[in-house]
Amino acid sequence: MVRGFRFAGIGGLMLALFAVPLRAQEVAAQAPNSASPVALTLKRAIELALQNSRDIQVAKIGARVADHAAQTTKAQFMPNLYAGSGAGYTYGIPETPGGRAPAVFSVTYTEQVFNEPLRGRAKELEEQSNAQKIVLEDVRNSVITRTAMAYLELGKVRHSLELLRTERESAEKILQVTQERQGEGFELPMEVTKAQLTKAQVVQRILQLEAREDELEVFLRYQLGFSDTQALEVTPEELPGEAEQEGDNLVALALTNNTGLQLAQSDVRGKEFRLKGEKRGNLPTLELVSIYSLLAKFNNYSEFFNHFQRNNFNAGIQMQVPIFSAPIRANIGLAQINLDAAKASFLNKKAEVSAEVRQKTRKVREMEAAKEVARLELQLAQQSVAVLQAQFAEGKLNLREVEKAHLDENEKWMAYLDANFQKQQAQLELLRTAGQLDKVWH
């Protein structure tokens, strides 16, 4: 029977979360042999999960896509040089569908200098690109939380299985003694049925926990990048004391570091950039333009123009002044509505995060109280077993009573393990909401 198990005091568990990622070759070289179990700490499990998470890889791709989308609009404010060549038959005045003279070779230079609506859209896209980096951080936090919960639960499940297998031995002894006493006429058949039911219930719980153990192992192997047959060893660990900060302090931290709130703030900034640009749509737009064309005589220029010049160059500024433009008012109205919606969403998210942090802080305290109750009940059960064992040694009790006490002790052990895990879950959820997962780990 497992005795004397103790959880370590709340200490420095999460000391170095974000390690420098290993190259693929180094990871492969360090991959453990699936024939032998690999011993994992919680810190190491999270490091491997961050290196191998496919969710993070997808989020990184999304961030790169957003970067390129922002650059496409911003590029119009940079120098753009185009070269082209073509030949065609002309009948009558030489011209192309674009209004320019047909050229054997041409070079065009353009650069936006002043275009406030376009600049506003570019800044909005740039802010959306920054938001994707916040999304990436949120995905990292999700990977950390799910990996930590799976790791801690696997440790709890395996310890519970040890206790249940000991319970099964005790239930078998109780059943055996009860059957013997029933055969001697000292017990009713109902007592045998009760003992059989107790044993069957223990077996059922063992099967349930074994299934849960398998689910957690499969999940962790996938998250950490191990093979399907790799055996894992985990150790019981506690979360650090920083997880129990005062609620007001965590609320202040959450208003700064919560990724959902940061995304809402980023959305407001982007919409403000867009509205500012649309409101300046009545201002002139300026664009640097330059064109060089090499013309050919076979397009009959000399027949329609007094002078033919083979090389032609033009450079200057193209300015457009809006006198009346219906789309400008419509664009301003749309941008204003989008900004109002973003601000309302931000305020709602701010209130939601504040309430969520306080609620989860209370839950952590409740789980701590439940853990203490479970610890005292376990201690009481252990003391009761010690008393009954002494009485059994003196011949004052039979074996069945002692084994029943052991069953009760094991039940209290599992209740304590469950209470401790529930507290750890509450701590992780609180830390993620407050945006403190990475800070606690260092």
QUIPEKA-V280079 format. One record per residue. N is the residue number from 1. RES is the residue in three letters. PHI is phi in degrees with one decimal (* if undefined). PSI is psi in degrees with one decimal (NA if undefined). Layout:
N:RES:PHI:PSI + N:RES:PHI:PSI
This chain:
1:MET:*:140.5 + 2:VAL:-76.4:122.7 + 3:ARG:-130.1:159.1 + 4:GLY:68.2:17.8 + 5:PHE:-74.3:134.1 + 6:ARG:-135.9:142.6 + 7:PHE:-84.0:143.2 + 8:ALA:-67.3:152.8 + 9:GLY:-65.3:159.4 + 10:ILE:-63.4:116.8 + 11:GLY:-142.0:-163.1 + 12:GLY:-79.7:84.5 + 13:LEU:-86.9:-51.8 + 14:MET:-94.9:84.4 + 15:LEU:-98.2:-30.8 + 16:ALA:-148.7:89.2 + 17:LEU:-81.9:-53.9 + 18:PHE:-93.4:86.7 + 19:ALA:-78.6:159.4 + 20:VAL:-64.9:124.3 + 21:PRO:-60.3:141.2 + 22:LEU:-82.3:149.9 + 23:ARG:-67.3:158.7 + 24:ALA:-57.5:-37.8 + 25:GLN:-67.0:-37.8 + 26:GLU:-68.3:-38.4 + 27:VAL:-62.9:-43.8 + 28:ALA:-63.5:-38.0 + 29:ALA:-68.0:-30.8 + 30:GLN:-92.6:0.1 + 31:ALA:-62.8:128.9 + 32:PRO:-71.4:157.9 + 33:ASN:-73.7:126.5 + 34:SER:-65.9:-14.9 + 35:ALA:-72.6:-26.4 + 36:SER:-116.7:141.1 + 37:PRO:-63.9:145.9 + 38:VAL:-102.6:127.4 + 39:ALA:-83.6:125.1 + 40:LEU:-118.9:138.0 + 41:THR:-95.0:165.4 + 42:LEU:-62.5:-40.5 + 43:LYS:-60.5:-46.4 + 44:ARG:-67.1:-37.6 + 45:ALA:-60.8:-41.0 + 46:ILE:-71.6:-37.5 + 47:GLU:-58.3:-46.4 + 48:LEU:-65.8:-38.3 + 49:ALA:-63.6:-40.4 + 50:LEU:-68.0:-32.1 + 51:GLN:-73.5:-34.3 + 52:ASN:-109.8:-2.1 + 53:SER:-64.9:125.1 + 54:ARG:-72.8:-29.2 + 55:ASP:-62.2:-40.8 + 56:ILE:-67.1:-39.4 + 57:GLN:-61.1:-42.8 + 58:VAL:-64.3:-41.1 + 59:ALA:-64.8:-36.6 + 60:LYS:-64.5:-40.2 + 61:ILE:-62.9:-42.5 + 62:GLY:-60.8:-37.8 + 63:ALA:-66.0:-39.7 + 64:ARG:-67.2:-38.8 + 65:VAL:-60.7:-44.0 + 66:ALA:-64.4:-37.4 + 67:ASP:-60.4:-46.6 + 68:HIS:-67.8:-35.7 + 69:ALA:-63.3:-38.7 + 70:ALA:-68.6:-35.1 + 71:GLN:-70.3:-29.1 + 72:THR:-63.4:-38.2 + 73:THR:-79.7:-40.2 + 74:LYS:-63.5:-28.4 + 75:ALA:-64.5:-20.8 + 76:GLN:-70.0:-17.8 + 77:PHE:-92.3:8.5 + 78:MET:-111.3:163.0 + 79:PRO:-61.2:134.2 + 80:ASN:-130.0:122.9 + 81:LEU:-121.3:128.2 + 82:TYR:-126.5:140.0 + 83:ALA:-122.5:145.8 + 84:GLY:-152.2:164.3 + 85:SER:-151.3:149.1 + 86:GLY:-173.2:165.3 + 87:ALA:-144.4:144.4 + 88:GLY:-159.8:158.5 + 89:TYR:-84.7:135.7 + 90:THR:-124.6:143.0 + 91:TYR:-131.5:114.1 + 92:GLY:96.6:-154.7 + 93:ILE:-63.9:125.4 + 94:PRO:-70.4:125.8 + 95:GLU:-160.8:163.4 + 96:THR:-116.6:165.5 + 97:PRO:-56.7:-26.0 + 98:GLY:-83.0:-3.8 + 99:GLY:94.3:-6.7 + 100:ARG:-92.5:158.2 + 101:ALA:-70.3:141.6 + 102:PRO:-59.9:133.2 + 103:ALA:-131.3:142.5 + 104:VAL:-68.5:-36.3 + 105:PHE:-148.3:140.0 + 106:SER:-145.4:151.8 + 107:VAL:-130.4:129.7 + 108:THR:-123.4:134.7 + 109:TYR:-122.0:130.8 + 110:THR:-137.0:148.5 + 111:GLU:-160.0:120.6 + 112:GLN:-71.0:130.8 + 113:VAL:-106.3:-45.9 + 114:PHE:-142.3:107.5 + 115:ASN:-152.7:89.1 + 116:GLU:-65.4:-41.1 + 117:PRO:-60.2:-41.8 + 118:LEU:-68.0:-37.7 + 119:ARG:-65.9:-37.3 + 120:GLY:-63.7:-41.2 + 121:ARG:-66.1:-36.5 + 122:ALA:-64.7:-42.0 + 123:LYS:-68.2:-34.9 + 124:GLU:-63.8:-44.6 + 125:LEU:-65.0:-35.3 + 126:GLU:-65.4:-38.6 + 127:GLU:-68.3:-36.4 + 128:GLN:-64.8:-34.0 + 129:SER:-64.4:-41.6 + 130:ASN:-64.0:-34.6 + 131:ALA:-64.4:-32.8 + 132:GLN:-65.3:-28.5 + 133:LYS:-69.3:-33.2 + 134:ILE:-68.5:-39.6 + 135:VAL:-60.2:-41.6 + 136:LEU:-60.1:-42.0 + 137:GLU:-64.8:-37.5 + 138:ASP:-65.2:-39.0 + 139:VAL:-64.6:-41.2 + 140:ARG:-59.6:-43.4 + 141:ASN:-62.9:-38.8 + 142:SER:-63.4:-42.7 + 143:VAL:-63.0:-43.3 + 144:ILE:-60.3:-47.8 + 145:THR:-63.9:-47.9 + 146:ARG:-65.4:-39.3 + 147:THR:-66.6:-44.8 + 148:ALA:-62.8:-42.9 + 149:MET:-64.0:-42.8 + 150:ALA:-64.4:-41.8 + 151:TYR:-62.2:-50.0 + 152:LEU:-65.3:-38.8 + 153:GLU:-68.6:-36.3 + 154:LEU:-62.4:-41.2 + 155:GLY:-61.7:-41.0 + 156:LYS:-66.2:-43.1 + 157:VAL:-63.4:-43.5 + 158:ARG:-65.9:-38.8 + 159:HIS:-66.3:-39.6 + 160:SER:-63.1:-37.8 + 161:LEU:-63.6:-39.5 + 162:GLU:-59.1:-43.7 + 163:LEU:-66.1:-41.5 + 164:LEU:-67.2:-36.9 + 165:ARG:-66.6:-32.6 + 166:THR:-69.3:-38.3 + 167:GLU:-60.3:-40.6 + 168:ARG:-60.0:-39.8 + 169:GLU:-63.9:-43.3 + 170:SER:-65.0:-40.1 + 171:ALA:-64.9:-37.1 + 172:GLU:-65.1:-40.8 + 173:LYS:-64.9:-41.9 + 174:ILE:-63.0:-42.9 + 175:LEU:-63.0:-42.6 + 176:GLN:-62.6:-46.4 + 177:VAL:-64.4:-41.3 + 178:THR:-64.8:-41.0 + 179:GLN:-64.0:-40.0 + 180:GLU:-63.3:-43.0 + 181:ARG:-69.3:-33.7 + 182:GLN:-68.4:-36.5 + 183:GLY:-66.3:-28.4 + 184:GLU:-87.7:-2.5 + 185:GLY:88.5:12.7 + 186:PHE:-97.5:-8.5 + 187:GLU:-132.8:148.8 + 188:LEU:-80.1:154.3 + 189:PRO:-56.8:-28.4 + 190:MET:-60.4:-35.4 + 191:GLU:-67.1:-35.5 + 192:VAL:-65.3:-42.6 + 193:THR:-61.8:-40.2 + 194:LYS:-60.3:-43.3 + 195:ALA:-65.9:-38.4 + 196:GLN:-65.4:-39.5 + 197:LEU:-63.5:-42.0 + 198:THR:-60.5:-44.4 + 199:LYS:-65.2:-42.2 + 200:ALA:-63.9:-37.7 + 201:GLN:-65.9:-38.7 + 202:VAL:-64.4:-44.3 + 203:VAL:-61.5:-41.4 + 204:GLN:-61.1:-44.4 + 205:ARG:-66.7:-34.8 + 206:ILE:-62.0:-45.8 + 207:LEU:-63.0:-39.1 + 208:GLN:-64.5:-43.5 + 209:LEU:-71.6:-33.3 + 210:GLU:-64.4:-38.1 + 211:ALA:-65.5:-41.8 + 212:ARG:-65.7:-38.3 + 213:GLU:-60.4:-43.6 + 214:ASP:-64.1:-41.3 + 215:GLU:-60.6:-44.7 + 216:LEU:-67.2:-38.4 + 217:GLU:-65.1:-43.0 + 218:VAL:-61.1:-44.3 + 219:PHE:-62.1:-46.7 + 220:LEU:-66.3:-40.1 + 221:ARG:-59.9:-42.3 + 222:TYR:-65.2:-44.5 + 223:GLN:-66.3:-37.6 + 224:LEU:-90.3:-7.2 + 225:GLY:82.5:25.3 + 226:PHE:-92.3:166.3 + 227:SER:-72.8:165.4 + 228:ASP:-67.4:-19.5 + 229:THR:-104.5:3.0 + 230:GLN:-70.0:125.9 + 231:ALA:-81.9:143.3 + 232:LEU:-121.2:141.0 + 233:GLU:-119.0:128.2 + 234:VAL:-122.8:158.2 + 235:THR:-123.6:143.8 + 236:PRO:-62.9:130.5 + 237:GLU:-137.6:156.4 + 238:GLU:-110.7:151.8 + 239:LEU:-79.2:156.8 + 240:PRO:-72.9:165.2 + 241:GLY:-65.5:-21.3 + 242:GLU:-61.8:-16.6 + 243:ALA:-72.8:-5.2 + 244:GLU:-117.6:33.3 + 245:GLN:-66.7:163.2 + 246:GLU:-65.4:148.8 + 247:GLY:-59.6:-42.9 + 248:ASP:-61.5:-40.5 + 249:ASN:-63.9:-43.3 + 250:LEU:-68.0:-33.2 + 251:VAL:-62.2:-45.1 + 252:ALA:-62.0:-41.0 + 253:LEU:-66.9:-39.7 + 254:ALA:-65.2:-37.8 + 255:LEU:-65.8:-17.5 + 256:THR:-99.7:-36.1 + 257:ASN:-112.9:-10.4 + 258:ASN:-63.9:125.9 + 259:THR:-66.5:-36.4 + 260:GLY:-62.4:-40.3 + 261:LEU:-69.9:-38.0 + 262:GLN:-62.5:-39.3 + 263:LEU:-63.7:-40.9 + 264:ALA:-64.7:-40.5 + 265:GLN:-63.9:-41.9 + 266:SER:-62.4:-39.1 + 267:ASP:-63.8:-39.9 + 268:VAL:-62.8:-45.4 + 269:ARG:-60.9:-43.3 + 270:GLY:-60.9:-43.5 + 271:LYS:-67.5:-32.0 + 272:GLU:-66.0:-42.0 + 273:PHE:-59.4:-43.5 + 274:ARG:-64.7:-44.9 + 275:LEU:-64.0:-42.0 + 276:LYS:-60.3:-42.5 + 277:GLY:-66.7:-42.2 + 278:GLU:-65.9:-34.8 + 279:LYS:-66.5:-23.6 + 280:ARG:-93.8:15.9 + 281:GLY:-67.8:-17.1 + 282:ASN:-81.0:-7.8 + 283:LEU:-79.7:155.0 + 284:PRO:-63.7:156.4 + 285:THR:-112.0:139.2 + 286:LEU:-122.1:138.1 + 287:GLU:-143.1:130.5 + 288:LEU:-77.5:131.0 + 289:VAL:-135.6:146.2 + 290:SER:-152.9:137.5 + 291:ILE:-138.0:131.8 + 292:TYR:-120.1:134.5 + 293:SER:-133.3:137.7 + 294:LEU:-108.8:111.6 + 295:LEU:-97.3:158.9 + 296:ALA:-120.2:145.2 + 297:LYS:-68.5:-23.9 + 298:PHE:-70.6:-6.1 + 299:ASN:-87.9:10.5 + 300:ASN:63.7:35.1 + 301:TYR:-62.9:-36.5 + 302:SER:-67.4:-18.9 + 303:GLU:-80.5:-21.4 + 304:PHE:-116.7:-13.4 + 305:PHE:-125.7:150.1 + 306:ASN:-68.5:-29.4 + 307:HIS:-138.7:134.0 + 308:PHE:-105.2:128.9 + 309:GLN:-124.8:122.0 + 310:ARG:-69.0:-44.6 + 311:ASN:-101.4:129.4 + 312:ASN:-134.1:135.3 + 313:PHE:-137.9:134.3 + 314:ASN:-135.6:139.8 + 315:ALA:-147.9:144.4 + 316:GLY:172.3:-162.4 + 317:ILE:-117.7:131.2 + 318:GLN:-102.3:119.6 + 319:MET:-118.6:136.5 + 320:GLN:-125.3:130.0 + 321:VAL:-113.9:115.4 + 322:PRO:-68.3:123.6 + 323:ILE:-98.7:-48.1 + 324:PHE:-145.3:119.4 + 325:SER:-140.0:104.8 + 326:ALA:-61.2:-36.8 + 327:PRO:-62.5:-26.3 + 328:ILE:-61.3:-48.5 + 329:ARG:-62.2:-41.9 + 330:ALA:-64.2:-40.3 + 331:ASN:-66.8:-38.2 + 332:ILE:-64.1:-44.6 + 333:GLY:-61.7:-43.0 + 334:LEU:-64.8:-43.1 + 335:ALA:-63.9:-37.2 + 336:GLN:-66.9:-42.3 + 337:ILE:-64.6:-42.1 + 338:ASN:-62.9:-38.8 + 339:LEU:-66.4:-43.0 + 340:ASP:-60.6:-41.8 + 341:ALA:-64.9:-40.5 + 342:ALA:-65.2:-40.2 + 343:LYS:-65.3:-41.9 + 344:ALA:-63.2:-41.9 + 345:SER:-63.4:-38.7 + 346:PHE:-64.0:-45.4 + 347:LEU:-63.7:-40.5 + 348:ASN:-63.5:-43.1 + 349:LYS:-64.4:-38.0 + 350:LYS:-62.4:-46.3 + 351:ALA:-65.4:-38.9 + 352:GLU:-64.3:-44.0 + 353:VAL:-65.2:-43.3 + 354:SER:-59.7:-46.5 + 355:ALA:-66.7:-37.6 + 356:GLU:-66.5:-40.1 + 357:VAL:-63.8:-44.0 + 358:ARG:-64.9:-41.5 + 359:GLN:-64.4:-42.0 + 360:LYS:-73.5:-28.2 + 361:THR:-64.7:-43.3 + 362:ARG:-63.2:-38.7 + 363:LYS:-64.2:-39.7 + 364:VAL:-60.5:-42.9 + 365:ARG:-64.8:-40.9 + 366:GLU:-62.5:-42.5 + 367:MET:-66.7:-33.8 + 368:GLU:-64.7:-41.6 + 369:ALA:-65.4:-40.9 + 370:ALA:-64.4:-37.7 + 371:LYS:-63.9:-40.4 + 372:GLU:-66.1:-39.0 + 373:VAL:-61.7:-45.4 + 374:ALA:-63.6:-36.8 + 375:ARG:-64.6:-42.4 + 376:LEU:-69.1:-37.9 + 377:GLU:-64.1:-38.7 + 378:LEU:-64.5:-44.3 + 379:GLN:-61.0:-41.1 + 380:LEU:-64.1:-41.1 + 381:ALA:-64.6:-39.0 + 382:GLN:-65.2:-40.9 + 383:GLN:-65.1:-37.0 + 384:SER:-65.5:-40.8 + 385:VAL:-61.4:-41.4 + 386:ALA:-61.9:-41.4 + 387:VAL:-65.2:-45.9 + 388:LEU:-66.0:-35.1 + 389:GLN:-65.8:-37.5 + 390:ALA:-65.2:-41.0 + 391:GLN:-66.4:-36.2 + 392:PHE:-65.7:-40.0 + 393:ALA:-63.7:-28.9 + 394:GLU:-86.8:-1.2 + 395:GLY:81.3:14.5 + 396:LYS:-88.7:-14.3 + 397:LEU:-132.6:155.2 + 398:ASN:-92.7:171.2 + 399:LEU:-64.0:-33.5 + 400:ARG:-62.0:-40.7 + 401:GLU:-65.5:-38.2 + 402:VAL:-66.3:-43.3 + 403:GLU:-67.0:-34.4 + 404:LYS:-62.6:-38.2 + 405:ALA:-65.3:-37.9 + 406:HIS:-64.3:-39.3 + 407:LEU:-59.7:-44.4 + 408:ASP:-64.7:-38.8 + 409:GLU:-62.9:-43.6 + 410:ASN:-63.4:-38.4 + 411:GLU:-62.6:-39.9 + 412:LYS:-67.3:-35.5 + 413:TRP:-60.4:-48.3 + 414:MET:-67.0:-34.1 + 415:ALA:-64.8:-37.7 + 416:TYR:-66.9:-43.4 + 417:LEU:-60.9:-42.5 + 418:ASP:-63.3:-43.5 + 419:ALA:-64.1:-40.0 + 420:ASN:-66.0:-41.7 + 421:PHE:-66.9:-39.5 + 422:GLN:-62.8:-36.5 + 423:LYS:-65.7:-42.1 + 424:GLN:-63.5:-40.1 + 425:GLN:-59.1:-46.4 + 426:ALA:-62.1:-38.8 + 427:GLN:-63.1:-45.8 + 428:LEU:-63.3:-42.6 + 429:GLU:-64.4:-39.1 + 430:LEU:-65.2:-45.6 + 431:LEU:-63.7:-38.4 + 432:ARG:-67.1:-42.7 + 433:THR:-62.0:-38.2 + 434:ALA:-81.8:-4.3 + 435:GLY:69.0:34.8 + 436:GLN:-114.4:8.6 + 437:LEU:-60.6:-48.0 + 438:ASP:-70.8:-36.1 + 439:LYS:-67.0:-36.6 + 440:VAL:-69.0:-33.2 + 441:TRP:-68.8:-30.9 + 442:HIS:-74.9:NA
